[in-house]
Amino acid sequence: MQMRKLILIVILNLCSVIIYSQEDSTFSFDEFSVSINRSTVGDLNTEDRFGFGAGAYHNFRPGKRINLVFGLEFNRTSQFKKYMYAGHFASSTNITYIFNSFSMPLSLMINFGNKTKVFLETGTYIDTNWGNRKGTMHTFYTNEFHKEYDFDEKISNNGPNLGVSIGMGLNIPVSKFTLIIKPEIKYGLFALSIYGDKVYNRYFRFMIGLKK
């Protein structure tokens, strides 16, 4: 219940920012980026995998030392599980999870320097996740009877999730634009529930963008 209240508060705050900004005719997306990512959930049962993403952002105080940035993002992440429990008489092995995430990040940016600026950025994001998973299912009806088959199935929408992010990078003037280079960590706070499995969507990404 507390998690739902927290997510609702974040949604209302993001909506208020968007509504306030739309009253100002200058609101527009002035920054665009592409990225590659790699999940950061590796353990004895989990292997990290690569993914990709893209985003569009609005800088509320462009050129200022302290800036507030709102964005819309799509990120695809992946991870591999060696074994997952699937019930009293079943288990799955060699499972690849692919998550598609639509996110709304809101972050605080602090800039240092003059022309080429170093910046620190931290904030929160709310996202919704869907995708698919594939692997091998094992079912045990009796001690003697064992059935094994491959599966490839969709992962339904888990509803809103909340995360925090932290990154740092460079703003480099290039002609009429600013080139942005930013490594960043995105840390999903809550597990996604997938057929009884608890899976976290956490990853490191490297972004390259252009700002008007």
Secondary structure, DSSP 4 states (H G I P E B T S, - for coil): -HHHHHHHHHHHHHHHHHHHHHTSTT----EEEEEEEEE---BTTEEE-EEEEEEEEEESSTTSSEEEEEEEEEEEEEEEEEEEE-STTEEEEEEEEEEEEEEEEEEEEEEESSSSEEEEEEEEEEEEEEEEEEEEEEEESSSS-EEEEEEEEEE----EEEEEEEEEEEEEEETTEEEEEEEEEEEE-S-EEETTEEE--EEEEEEEEEE-
